[in-house]
């Protein structure tokens, strides 16, 4: 649906220039740029990620651990008896930290470990000259 020369002249008189269609090379460059933008997630800024085990508050409330309020949309997580601030939740220990705490409790309770039983070596003697076990 082209424009007649009279319509083009009227547009030019009003200060509007007729749109020129870009060339083939320019159209391909535009398509590539749009595809790259779409692939990169351009357009809308991405929402900030919420840490695992947490969520955004649907409505405001009070943290049961510190008794301070949190607003709608703030990041909250499970605490002892409900939902509250992530900083108020007890920190999860790694496997090594759990084992260390378990061993420490056993030592403090007076238990001995295989490597910590009393030695049967005589002072100044070699292991081969240990006293006989009774």
N, CA, C and O atoms as CSV, one atom per row, in Angstrom:
chain,resi,resn,atom,element,x,y,z
A,1,UNK,N,N,0.827,-1.149,0.000
A,1,UNK,CA,C,0.000,0.000,0.000
A,1,UNK,C,C,0.886,1.233,0.000
A,1,UNK,O,O,1.122,1.853,1.037
A,2,UNK,N,N,1.350,1.557,-1.132
A,2,UNK,CA,C,2.224,2.708,-1.288
A,2,UNK,C,C,1.472,4.018,-1.191
A,2,UNK,O,O,0.243,4.060,-1.219
A,3,UNK,N,N,2.222,5.059,-1.078
A,3,UNK,CA,C,1.629,6.387,-0.998
A,3,UNK,C,C,1.763,7.063,-2.353
A,3,UNK,O,O,2.718,6.841,-3.098
A,4,UNK,N,N,0.806,7.867,-2.635
A,4,UNK,CA,C,0.859,8.621,-3.882
A,4,UNK,C,C,1.840,9.764,-3.707
A,4,UNK,O,O,2.133,10.151,-2.575
A,5,UNK,N,N,2.355,10.313,-4.794
A,5,UNK,CA,C,3.267,11.453,-4.664
A,5,UNK,C,C,2.632,12.609,-3.907
A,5,UNK,O,O,3.332,13.340,-3.206
A,6,UNK,N,N,1.337,12.789,-4.032
A,6,UNK,CA,C,0.662,13.887,-3.329
A,6,UNK,C,C,0.693,13.653,-1.824
A,6,UNK,O,O,0.886,14.588,-1.047
A,7,UNK,N,N,0.497,12.376,-1.410
A,7,UNK,CA,C,0.537,12.064,0.019
A,7,UNK,C,C,1.941,12.248,0.574
A,7,UNK,O,O,2.118,12.735,1.691
A,8,UNK,N,N,2.934,11.857,-0.208
A,8,UNK,CA,C,4.315,12.043,0.225
A,8,UNK,C,C,4.650,13.519,0.381
A,8,UNK,O,O,5.336,13.914,1.324
A,9,UNK,N,N,4.164,14.326,-0.546
A,9,UNK,CA,C,4.413,15.770,-0.488
A,9,UNK,C,C,3.716,16.371,0.724
A,9,UNK,O,O,4.270,17.252,1.382
A,10,UNK,N,N,2.505,15.905,1.026
A,10,UNK,CA,C,1.770,16.421,2.180
A,10,UNK,C,C,2.510,16.080,3.473
A,10,UNK,O,O,2.602,16.913,4.375
A,11,UNK,N,N,3.038,14.850,3.564
A,11,UNK,CA,C,3.799,14.449,4.742
A,11,UNK,C,C,5.045,15.295,4.898
A,11,UNK,O,O,5.373,15.724,6.004
A,12,UNK,N,N,5.738,15.536,3.804
A,12,UNK,CA,C,6.961,16.341,3.831
A,12,UNK,C,C,6.639,17.758,4.266
A,12,UNK,O,O,7.428,18.391,4.967
A,13,UNK,N,N,5.483,18.258,3.855
A,13,UNK,CA,C,5.082,19.619,4.223
A,13,UNK,C,C,4.795,19.698,5.716
A,13,UNK,O,O,5.055,20.720,6.352
A,14,UNK,N,N,4.259,18.615,6.272
A,14,UNK,CA,C,3.970,18.606,7.716
A,14,UNK,C,C,5.232,18.358,8.532
A,14,UNK,O,O,5.183,18.451,9.758
A,15,UNK,N,N,6.337,18.053,7.909
A,15,UNK,CA,C,7.596,17.848,8.614
A,15,UNK,C,C,7.891,16.377,8.888
A,15,UNK,O,O,8.858,16.064,9.583
A,16,UNK,N,N,7.085,15.482,8.361
A,16,UNK,CA,C,7.329,14.059,8.557
A,16,UNK,C,C,7.993,13.492,7.316
A,16,UNK,O,O,7.515,13.683,6.198
A,17,UNK,N,N,9.064,12.818,7.518
A,17,UNK,CA,C,9.763,12.193,6.413
A,17,UNK,C,C,9.195,10.796,6.208
A,17,UNK,O,O,8.900,10.107,7.185
A,18,UNK,N,N,9.036,10.365,4.975
A,18,UNK,CA,C,8.571,8.990,4.759
A,18,UNK,C,C,9.627,8.004,5.266
A,18,UNK,O,O,10.830,8.224,5.118
A,19,UNK,N,N,9.144,6.911,5.869
A,19,UNK,CA,C,10.071,5.921,6.413
A,19,UNK,C,C,10.716,5.157,5.283
A,19,UNK,O,O,10.055,4.735,4.334
A,20,UNK,N,N,12.018,4.987,5.401
A,20,UNK,CA,C,12.735,4.188,4.423
A,20,UNK,C,C,12.964,2.815,5.033
A,20,UNK,O,O,13.317,2.700,6.206
A,21,UNK,N,N,12.767,1.794,4.246
A,21,UNK,CA,C,12.989,0.440,4.698
A,21,UNK,C,C,14.489,0.176,4.701
A,21,UNK,O,O,15.168,0.476,3.719
A,22,UNK,N,N,15.026,-0.391,5.809
A,22,UNK,CA,C,16.465,-0.647,5.845
A,22,UNK,C,C,16.851,-1.712,4.822
A,22,UNK,O,O,16.035,-2.548,4.434
A,23,UNK,N,N,18.099,-1.665,4.399
A,23,UNK,CA,C,18.606,-2.628,3.432
A,23,UNK,C,C,18.711,-4.018,4.037
A,23,UNK,O,O,18.552,-4.193,5.245
A,24,UNK,N,N,18.978,-5.000,3.196
A,24,UNK,CA,C,19.021,-6.388,3.639
A,24,UNK,C,C,20.088,-6.599,4.714
A,24,UNK,O,O,19.816,-7.258,5.718
A,25,UNK,N,N,21.273,-6.068,4.533
A,25,UNK,CA,C,22.361,-6.232,5.506
A,25,UNK,C,C,21.976,-5.593,6.844
A,25,UNK,O,O,22.262,-6.148,7.906
A,26,UNK,N,N,21.333,-4.436,6.788
A,26,UNK,CA,C,20.927,-3.737,8.001
A,26,UNK,C,C,19.810,-4.511,8.715
A,26,UNK,O,O,19.797,-4.576,9.944
A,27,UNK,N,N,18.872,-5.098,7.956
A,27,UNK,CA,C,17.799,-5.884,8.561
A,27,UNK,C,C,18.365,-7.106,9.275
A,27,UNK,O,O,17.920,-7.453,10.370
A,28,UNK,N,N,19.353,-7.760,8.649
A,28,UNK,CA,C,19.969,-8.936,9.275
A,28,UNK,C,C,20.711,-8.555,10.556
A,28,UNK,O,O,20.675,-9.294,11.540
A,29,UNK,N,N,21.381,-7.407,10.543
A,29,UNK,CA,C,22.082,-6.939,11.741
A,29,UNK,C,C,21.092,-6.656,12.866
A,29,UNK,O,O,21.366,-6.960,14.027
A,30,UNK,N,N,19.939,-6.074,12.526
A,30,UNK,CA,C,18.911,-5.792,13.529
A,30,UNK,C,C,18.377,-7.095,14.114
A,30,UNK,O,O,18.195,-7.200,15.327
A,31,UNK,N,N,18.123,-8.092,13.261
A,31,UNK,CA,C,17.627,-9.386,13.734
A,31,UNK,C,C,18.632,-10.050,14.671
A,31,UNK,O,O,18.252,-10.601,15.704
A,32,UNK,N,N,19.928,-9.997,14.307
A,32,UNK,CA,C,20.958,-10.599,15.165
A,32,UNK,C,C,20.999,-9.909,16.522
A,32,UNK,O,O,21.111,-10.565,17.557
A,33,UNK,N,N,20.907,-8.579,16.510
A,33,UNK,CA,C,20.950,-7.824,17.767
A,33,UNK,C,C,19.740,-8.164,18.639
A,33,UNK,O,O,19.873,-8.312,19.853
A,34,UNK,N,N,18.562,-8.289,18.024
A,34,UNK,CA,C,17.364,-8.622,18.788
A,34,UNK,C,C,17.460,-10.038,19.351
A,34,UNK,O,O,17.047,-10.276,20.486
A,35,UNK,N,N,17.998,-10.982,18.576
A,35,UNK,CA,C,18.150,-12.355,19.052
A,35,UNK,C,C,19.138,-12.421,20.210
A,35,UNK,O,O,18.909,-13.138,21.184
A,36,UNK,N,N,20.239,-11.672,20.106
A,36,UNK,CA,C,21.230,-11.660,21.177
A,36,UNK,C,C,20.640,-11.051,22.447
A,36,UNK,O,O,20.903,-11.528,23.551
A,37,UNK,N,N,19.850,-10.007,22.287
A,37,UNK,CA,C,19.225,-9.357,23.431
A,37,UNK,C,C,18.235,-10.302,24.094
A,37,UNK,O,O,18.172,-10.378,25.321
A,38,UNK,N,N,17.469,-11.015,23.296
A,38,UNK,CA,C,16.493,-11.962,23.823
A,38,UNK,C,C,17.196,-13.110,24.542
A,38,UNK,O,O,16.757,-13.538,25.610
A,39,UNK,N,N,18.292,-13.610,23.955
A,39,UNK,CA,C,19.034,-14.718,24.541
A,39,UNK,C,C,19.686,-14.295,25.855
A,39,UNK,O,O,19.735,-15.078,26.803
A,40,UNK,N,N,20.188,-13.055,25.914
A,40,UNK,CA,C,20.858,-12.559,27.111
A,40,UNK,C,C,19.865,-12.142,28.179
A,40,UNK,O,O,20.270,-11.758,29.277
A,41,UNK,N,N,18.573,-12.207,27.883
A,41,UNK,CA,C,17.574,-11.823,28.878
A,41,UNK,C,C,17.400,-10.330,28.966
A,41,UNK,O,O,16.989,-9.809,30.003
A,42,UNK,N,N,17.706,-9.641,27.899
A,42,UNK,CA,C,17.563,-8.191,27.902
A,42,UNK,C,C,16.108,-7.785,27.988
A,42,UNK,O,O,15.216,-8.633,27.965
A,43,UNK,N,N,15.875,-6.521,28.085
A,43,UNK,CA,C,14.508,-6.031,28.211
A,43,UNK,C,C,14.225,-5.740,29.666
A,43,UNK,O,O,14.589,-4.679,30.172
A,44,UNK,N,N,13.575,-6.680,30.348
A,44,UNK,CA,C,13.257,-6.498,31.756
A,44,UNK,C,C,14.453,-6.889,32.613
A,44,UNK,O,O,15.109,-7.890,32.323
A,45,UNK,N,N,14.757,-6.121,33.668
A,45,UNK,CA,C,15.826,-6.545,34.561
A,45,UNK,C,C,15.367,-7.777,35.348
A,45,UNK,O,O,14.216,-7.853,35.778
A,46,UNK,N,N,16.266,-8.728,35.529
A,46,UNK,CA,C,15.920,-9.963,36.229
A,46,UNK,C,C,15.725,-9.682,37.713
A,46,UNK,O,O,16.422,-8.851,38.296
A,47,UNK,N,N,14.773,-10.383,38.315
A,47,UNK,CA,C,14.543,-10.244,39.749
A,47,UNK,C,C,15.715,-10.868,40.498
A,47,UNK,O,O,16.295,-11.854,40.043
A,48,UNK,N,N,16.060,-10.291,41.644
A,48,UNK,CA,C,17.170,-10.822,42.421
A,48,UNK,C,C,16.796,-12.193,42.959
A,48,UNK,O,O,15.672,-12.416,43.409
A,49,UNK,N,N,17.745,-13.095,42.906
A,49,UNK,CA,C,17.503,-14.465,43.346
A,49,UNK,C,C,17.356,-14.511,44.862
A,49,UNK,O,O,18.006,-13.761,45.590
A,50,UNK,N,N,16.494,-15.401,45.317
A,50,UNK,CA,C,16.275,-15.613,46.742
A,50,UNK,C,C,17.094,-16.831,47.144
A,50,UNK,O,O,17.070,-17.834,46.429
A,51,UNK,N,N,17.821,-16.784,48.267
A,51,UNK,CA,C,18.610,-17.940,48.684
A,51,UNK,C,C,17.742,-19.186,48.870
A,51,UNK,O,O,16.548,-19.087,49.154
A,52,UNK,N,N,18.349,-20.337,48.710
A,52,UNK,CA,C,17.631,-21.599,48.841
A,52,UNK,C,C,17.069,-21.739,50.256
A,52,UNK,O,O,17.757,-21.447,51.234
A,53,UNK,N,N,15.834,-22.179,50.358
A,53,UNK,CA,C,15.192,-22.348,51.661
A,53,UNK,C,C,14.543,-21.076,52.155
A,53,UNK,O,O,13.998,-21.048,53.258
A,54,UNK,N,N,14.590,-20.022,51.360
A,54,UNK,CA,C,13.989,-18.750,51.733
A,54,UNK,C,C,12.912,-18.381,50.731
A,54,UNK,O,O,12.789,-19.003,49.675
A,55,UNK,N,N,12.143,-17.376,51.067
A,55,UNK,CA,C,11.099,-16.884,50.180
A,55,UNK,C,C,10.882,-15.407,50.468
A,55,UNK,O,O,11.446,-14.862,51.417
A,56,UNK,N,N,10.077,-14.771,49.657
A,56,UNK,CA,C,9.715,-13.373,49.915
A,56,UNK,C,C,8.400,-13.357,50.687
A,56,UNK,O,O,7.493,-14.136,50.394
A,57,UNK,N,N,8.302,-12.483,51.657
A,57,UNK,CA,C,7.114,-12.414,52.501
A,57,UNK,C,C,5.917,-11.932,51.683
A,57,UNK,O,O,5.996,-10.911,51.000
A,58,UNK,N,N,4.809,-12.669,51.755
A,58,UNK,CA,C,3.581,-12.271,51.065
A,58,UNK,C,C,2.918,-11.103,51.788
A,58,UNK,O,O,2.191,-10.318,51.180
A,59,UNK,N,N,3.177,-10.996,53.092
A,59,UNK,CA,C,2.660,-9.887,53.889
A,59,UNK,C,C,3.612,-9.670,55.052
A,59,UNK,O,O,4.420,-10.543,55.369
A,60,UNK,N,N,3.519,-8.518,55.683
A,60,UNK,CA,C,4.408,-8.187,56.789
A,60,UNK,C,C,4.138,-9.049,58.002
A,60,UNK,O,O,3.056,-9.620,58.139
A,61,UNK,N,N,5.113,-9.145,58.876
A,61,UNK,CA,C,4.954,-9.940,60.087
A,61,UNK,C,C,6.049,-9.617,61.079
A,61,UNK,O,O,6.787,-8.645,60.918
A,62,UNK,N,N,6.148,-10.451,62.115
A,62,UNK,CA,C,7.141,-10.271,63.155
A,62,UNK,C,C,8.015,-11.513,63.242
A,62,UNK,O,O,7.510,-12.636,63.252
A,63,UNK,N,N,9.303,-11.313,63.302
A,63,UNK,CA,C,10.254,-12.421,63.422
A,63,UNK,C,C,10.146,-12.981,64.847
A,63,UNK,O,O,10.299,-12.223,65.804
A,64,UNK,N,N,9.884,-14.295,65.017
A,64,UNK,CA,C,9.746,-14.843,66.363
A,64,UNK,C,C,11.065,-14.914,67.130
A,64,UNK,O,O,11.057,-15.028,68.356
A,65,UNK,N,N,12.197,-14.850,66.429
A,65,UNK,CA,C,13.493,-14.955,67.097
A,65,UNK,C,C,13.931,-13.625,67.704
A,65,UNK,O,O,14.375,-13.583,68.851
A,66,UNK,N,N,13.809,-12.530,66.935
A,66,UNK,CA,C,14.302,-11.233,67.425
A,66,UNK,C,C,13.163,-10.265,67.754
A,66,UNK,O,O,13.407,-9.182,68.287
A,67,UNK,N,N,11.918,-10.648,67.439
A,67,UNK,CA,C,10.713,-9.851,67.706
A,67,UNK,C,C,10.697,-8.516,66.964
A,67,UNK,O,O,10.008,-7.580,67.371
A,68,UNK,N,N,11.463,-8.436,65.870
A,68,UNK,CA,C,11.425,-7.244,65.021
A,68,UNK,C,C,10.525,-7.536,63.833
A,68,UNK,O,O,10.359,-8.690,63.437
A,69,UNK,N,N,9.945,-6.487,63.270
A,69,UNK,CA,C,9.022,-6.661,62.154
A,69,UNK,C,C,9.760,-6.753,60.826
A,69,UNK,O,O,10.851,-6.205,60.668
A,70,UNK,N,N,9.152,-7.454,59.876
A,70,UNK,CA,C,9.632,-7.481,58.499
A,70,UNK,C,C,8.462,-7.099,57.610
A,70,UNK,O,O,7.306,-7.376,57.930
A,71,UNK,N,N,8.775,-6.458,56.492
A,71,UNK,CA,C,7.738,-5.954,55.595
A,71,UNK,C,C,7.424,-6.914,54.464
A,71,UNK,O,O,8.114,-7.911,54.251
A,72,UNK,N,N,6.373,-6.586,53.753
A,72,UNK,CA,C,5.968,-7.384,52.599
A,72,UNK,C,C,7.079,-7.332,51.549
A,72,UNK,O,O,7.617,-6.264,51.259
A,73,UNK,N,N,7.417,-8.492,50.984
A,73,UNK,CA,C,8.432,-8.560,49.940
A,73,UNK,C,C,9.842,-8.796,50.448
A,73,UNK,O,O,10.742,-9.046,49.647
A,74,UNK,N,N,10.065,-8.724,51.763
A,74,UNK,CA,C,11.400,-8.991,52.303
A,74,UNK,C,C,11.690,-10.478,52.262
A,74,UNK,O,O,10.772,-11.297,52.298
A,75,UNK,N,N,12.969,-10.826,52.185
A,75,UNK,CA,C,13.372,-12.230,52.174
A,75,UNK,C,C,13.262,-12.764,53.598
A,75,UNK,O,O,13.808,-12.180,54.534
A,76,UNK,N,N,12.541,-13.896,53.755
A,76,UNK,CA,C,12.403,-14.530,55.057
A,76,UNK,C,C,12.727,-16.020,54.917
A,76,UNK,O,O,12.718,-16.566,53.814
A,77,UNK,N,N,13.011,-16.660,56.040
A,77,UNK,CA,C,13.334,-18.083,56.045
A,77,UNK,C,C,12.757,-18.718,57.293
A,77,UNK,O,O,12.330,-18.012,58.207
A,78,UNK,N,N,12.738,-20.044,57.344
A,78,UNK,CA,C,12.227,-20.754,58.509
A,78,UNK,C,C,13.177,-20.551,59.677
A,78,UNK,O,O,14.385,-20.742,59.538
A,79,UNK,N,N,12.635,-20.163,60.830
A,79,UNK,CA,C,13.402,-20.094,62.066
A,79,UNK,C,C,12.782,-21.121,63.014
A,79,UNK,O,O,11.974,-21.939,62.574
A,80,UNK,N,N,13.128,-21.103,64.276
A,80,UNK,CA,C,12.718,-22.154,65.202
A,80,UNK,C,C,11.211,-22.431,65.186
A,80,UNK,O,O,10.813,-23.586,65.033
A,81,UNK,N,N,10.379,-21.427,65.335
A,81,UNK,CA,C,8.935,-21.654,65.465
A,81,UNK,C,C,8.107,-20.984,64.385
A,81,UNK,O,O,6.884,-20.932,64.520
A,82,UNK,N,N,8.692,-20.480,63.345
A,82,UNK,CA,C,7.922,-19.835,62.281
A,82,UNK,C,C,8.840,-19.288,61.207
A,82,UNK,O,O,9.880,-19.871,60.899
A,83,UNK,N,N,8.440,-18.161,60.644
A,83,UNK,CA,C,9.226,-17.510,59.594
A,83,UNK,C,C,9.794,-16.210,60.125
A,83,UNK,O,O,9.119,-15.477,60.848
A,84,UNK,N,N,11.061,-15.921,59.757
A,84,UNK,CA,C,11.696,-14.694,60.220
A,84,UNK,C,C,12.891,-14.331,59.372
A,84,UNK,O,O,13.079,-14.854,58.273
A,85,UNK,N,N,13.699,-13.426,59.899
A,85,UNK,CA,C,14.885,-12.940,59.182
A,85,UNK,C,C,15.877,-14.079,58.962
A,85,UNK,O,O,16.034,-14.937,59.830
A,86,UNK,N,N,16.555,-14.096,57.796
A,86,UNK,CA,C,17.557,-15.141,57.556
A,86,UNK,C,C,18.697,-15.118,58.580
A,86,UNK,O,O,19.253,-16.168,58.902
A,87,UNK,N,N,19.045,-13.948,59.088
A,87,UNK,CA,C,20.116,-13.844,60.079
A,87,UNK,C,C,19.742,-14.403,61.435
A,87,UNK,O,O,20.617,-14.702,62.247
A,88,UNK,N,N,18.445,-14.549,61.691
A,88,UNK,CA,C,17.984,-15.068,62.981
A,88,UNK,C,C,17.896,-16.589,62.980
A,88,UNK,O,O,17.771,-17.196,64.043
A,89,UNK,N,N,17.957,-17.209,61.821
A,89,UNK,CA,C,17.861,-18.674,61.725
A,89,UNK,C,C,19.164,-19.291,62.191
A,89,UNK,O,O,20.233,-18.721,61.975
A,90,UNK,N,N,19.087,-20.455,62.831
A,90,UNK,CA,C,20.335,-21.107,63.242
A,90,UNK,C,C,21.127,-21.533,62.014
A,90,UNK,O,O,20.565,-22.007,61.026
A,91,UNK,N,N,22.444,-21.354,62.093
A,91,UNK,CA,C,23.309,-21.683,60.967
A,91,UNK,C,C,23.449,-23.193,60.864
A,91,UNK,O,O,23.619,-23.880,61.871
A,92,UNK,N,N,23.378,-23.706,59.632
A,92,UNK,CA,C,23.543,-25.138,59.426
A,92,UNK,C,C,25.026,-25.462,59.385
A,92,UNK,O,O,25.802,-24.794,58.702
A,93,UNK,N,N,25.410,-26.496,60.125
A,93,UNK,CA,C,26.813,-26.884,60.198
A,93,UNK,C,C,27.160,-27.840,59.062
A,93,UNK,O,O,26.317,-28.611,58.603
A,94,UNK,N,N,28.403,-27.779,58.619
A,94,UNK,CA,C,28.876,-28.722,57.606
A,94,UNK,C,C,29.121,-30.074,58.282
A,94,UNK,O,O,29.098,-30.164,59.510
A,95,UNK,N,N,29.351,-31.106,57.504
A,95,UNK,CA,C,29.585,-32.444,58.048
A,95,UNK,C,C,30.815,-32.461,58.958
A,95,UNK,O,O,30.804,-33.108,60.005
A,96,UNK,N,N,31.868,-31.756,58.561
A,96,UNK,CA,C,33.096,-31.719,59.370
A,96,UNK,C,C,32.848,-31.010,60.698
A,96,UNK,O,O,33.352,-31.432,61.739
A,97,UNK,N,N,32.057,-29.915,60.653
A,97,UNK,CA,C,31.754,-29.189,61.894
A,97,UNK,C,C,30.898,-30.039,62.834
A,97,UNK,O,O,31.082,-30.007,64.050
A,98,UNK,N,N,29.953,-30.807,62.256
A,98,UNK,CA,C,29.114,-31.676,63.094
A,98,UNK,C,C,29.953,-32.761,63.758
A,98,UNK,O,O,29.776,-33.045,64.943
A,99,UNK,N,N,30.872,-33.372,62.997
A,99,UNK,CA,C,31.726,-34.420,63.554
A,99,UNK,C,C,32.639,-33.855,64.642
A,99,UNK,O,O,32.856,-34.498,65.669
A,100,UNK,N,N,33.170,-32.654,64.418
A,100,UNK,CA,C,34.034,-32.029,65.417
A,100,UNK,C,C,33.255,-31.788,66.714
A,100,UNK,O,O,33.759,-32.060,67.804
A,101,UNK,N,N,32.033,-31.279,66.593
A,101,UNK,CA,C,31.219,-31.007,67.784
A,101,UNK,C,C,30.885,-32.311,68.518
A,101,UNK,O,O,30.887,-32.351,69.748
A,102,UNK,N,N,30.601,-33.370,67.762
A,102,UNK,CA,C,30.289,-34.668,68.369
A,102,UNK,C,C,31.507,-35.212,69.121
A,102,UNK,O,O,31.377,-35.690,70.247
A,103,UNK,N,N,32.687,-35.141,68.501
A,103,UNK,CA,C,33.912,-35.619,69.147
A,103,UNK,C,C,34.253,-34.793,70.377
A,103,UNK,O,O,34.686,-35.335,71.394
A,104,UNK,N,N,34.062,-33.502,70.285
A,104,UNK,CA,C,34.360,-32.619,71.419
A,104,UNK,C,C,33.459,-32.968,72.601
A,104,UNK,O,O,33.913,-33.010,73.745
A,105,UNK,N,N,32.185,-33.216,72.320
A,105,UNK,CA,C,31.252,-33.575,73.388
A,105,UNK,C,C,31.649,-34.904,74.029
A,105,UNK,O,O,31.551,-35.054,75.247
A,106,UNK,N,N,32.095,-35.870,73.223
A,106,UNK,CA,C,32.515,-37.174,73.770
A,106,UNK,C,C,33.758,-37.032,74.645
A,106,UNK,O,O,33.865,-37.686,75.682
A,107,UNK,N,N,34.700,-36.177,74.231
A,107,UNK,CA,C,35.915,-35.959,75.034
A,107,UNK,C,C,35.566,-35.285,76.344
A,107,UNK,O,O,36.064,-35.668,77.403
A,108,UNK,N,N,34.699,-34.269,76.268
A,108,UNK,CA,C,34.307,-33.552,77.488
A,108,UNK,C,C,33.507,-34.442,78.429
A,108,UNK,O,O,33.500,-34.215,79.639
A,109,UNK,N,N,32.830,-35.459,77.882
A,109,UNK,CA,C,32.068,-36.384,78.717
A,109,UNK,C,C,32.965,-37.449,79.345
A,109,UNK,O,O,32.488,-38.245,80.154
A,110,UNK,N,N,34.243,-37.485,78.997
A,110,UNK,CA,C,35.181,-38.421,79.606
A,110,UNK,C,C,35.418,-39.681,78.800
A,110,UNK,O,O,36.157,-40.555,79.253
A,111,UNK,N,N,34.823,-39.812,77.626
A,111,UNK,CA,C,35.061,-40.994,76.797
A,111,UNK,C,C,36.479,-40.925,76.245
A,111,UNK,O,O,37.012,-39.837,76.027
A,112,UNK,N,N,37.083,-42.074,76.021
A,112,UNK,CA,C,38.404,-42.105,75.401
A,112,UNK,C,C,38.293,-42.726,74.025
A,112,UNK,O,O,37.386,-43.512,73.748
A,113,UNK,N,N,39.225,-42.362,73.175
A,113,UNK,CA,C,39.262,-42.887,71.822
A,113,UNK,C,C,40.360,-43.916,71.724
A,113,UNK,O,O,41.266,-43.938,72.557
A,114,UNK,N,N,40.297,-44.752,70.740
A,114,UNK,CA,C,41.281,-45.819,70.562
A,114,UNK,C,C,42.703,-45.261,70.573
A,114,UNK,O,O,43.590,-45.852,71.189
A,115,UNK,N,N,42.928,-44.148,69.910
A,115,UNK,CA,C,44.268,-43.566,69.845
A,115,UNK,C,C,44.653,-42.813,71.099
A,115,UNK,O,O,45.781,-42.331,71.201
A,116,UNK,N,N,43.737,-42.698,72.066
A,116,UNK,CA,C,44.028,-41.923,73.269
A,116,UNK,C,C,44.055,-42.783,74.525
A,116,UNK,O,O,44.053,-42.249,75.634
A,117,UNK,N,N,44.080,-44.118,74.372
A,117,UNK,CA,C,44.151,-44.960,75.561
A,117,UNK,C,C,45.564,-44.891,76.147
A,117,UNK,O,O,46.508,-44.550,75.435
A,118,UNK,N,N,45.713,-45.201,77.397
A,118,UNK,CA,C,47.034,-45.094,78.024
A,118,UNK,C,C,48.063,-45.988,77.334
A,118,UNK,O,O,47.743,-47.096,76.903
A,119,UNK,N,N,49.288,-45.505,77.234
A,119,UNK,CA,C,50.356,-46.261,76.576
A,119,UNK,C,C,50.917,-47.308,77.527
A,119,UNK,O,O,50.999,-47.099,78.737
A,120,UNK,N,N,51.299,-48.440,76.946
A,120,UNK,CA,C,51.932,-49.479,77.768
A,120,UNK,C,C,53.441,-49.539,77.522
A,120,UNK,O,O,54.085,-50.528,77.873
A,121,UNK,N,N,53.999,-48.504,76.931
A,121,UNK,CA,C,55.439,-48.449,76.725
A,121,UNK,C,C,56.121,-48.071,78.038
A,121,UNK,O,O,55.594,-47.314,78.853
A,122,UNK,N,N,57.309,-48.631,78.200
A,122,UNK,CA,C,58.109,-48.209,79.349
A,122,UNK,C,C,58.961,-47.028,78.918
A,122,UNK,O,O,59.440,-46.970,77.786
A,123,UNK,N,N,59.142,-46.101,79.821
A,123,UNK,CA,C,59.922,-44.909,79.522
A,123,UNK,C,C,61.345,-45.312,79.156
A,123,UNK,O,O,62.017,-45.984,79.939
A,124,UNK,N,N,61.808,-44.914,77.985
A,124,UNK,CA,C,63.164,-45.196,77.545
A,124,UNK,C,C,63.323,-46.548,76.882
A,124,UNK,O,O,64.445,-46.933,76.554
A,125,UNK,N,N,62.239,-47.285,76.674
A,125,UNK,CA,C,62.340,-48.614,76.057
A,125,UNK,C,C,61.701,-48.601,74.680
A,125,UNK,O,O,60.962,-47.681,74.330
A,126,UNK,N,N,61.996,-49.631,73.910
A,126,UNK,CA,C,61.412,-49.745,72.576
A,126,UNK,C,C,60.063,-50.452,72.677
A,126,UNK,O,O,59.752,-51.044,73.710
A,127,UNK,N,N,59.258,-50.396,71.613
A,127,UNK,CA,C,57.958,-51.051,71.656
A,127,UNK,C,C,58.067,-52.568,71.828
A,127,UNK,O,O,57.140,-53.187,72.351
A,128,UNK,N,N,59.163,-53.176,71.406
A,128,UNK,CA,C,59.285,-54.624,71.520
A,128,UNK,C,C,59.516,-55.072,72.959
A,128,UNK,O,O,59.294,-56.237,73.292
A,129,UNK,N,N,59.957,-54.159,73.804
A,129,UNK,CA,C,60.233,-54.540,75.203
A,129,UNK,C,C,59.133,-54.039,76.138
A,129,UNK,O,O,59.403,-53.655,77.276
A,130,UNK,N,N,57.902,-54.048,75.652
A,130,UNK,CA,C,56.789,-53.616,76.508
A,130,UNK,C,C,56.510,-54.688,77.547
A,130,UNK,O,O,56.829,-55.858,77.339
A,131,UNK,N,N,55.924,-54.298,78.648
A,131,UNK,CA,C,55.612,-55.258,79.703
A,131,UNK,C,C,54.463,-56.154,79.235
A,131,UNK,O,O,53.598,-55.721,78.474
A,132,UNK,N,N,54.465,-57.350,79.679
A,132,UNK,CA,C,53.406,-58.277,79.254
A,132,UNK,C,C,52.046,-57.824,79.778
A,132,UNK,O,O,51.930,-57.284,80.878
A,133,UNK,N,N,51.039,-58.056,78.971
A,133,UNK,CA,C,49.692,-57.699,79.410
A,133,UNK,C,C,49.166,-58.771,80.349
A,133,UNK,O,O,49.447,-59.953,80.151
A,134,UNK,N,N,48.425,-58.390,81.346
A,134,UNK,CA,C,47.923,-59.353,82.349
A,134,UNK,C,C,46.545,-59.781,82.017
A,134,UNK,O,O,45.957,-60.585,82.741
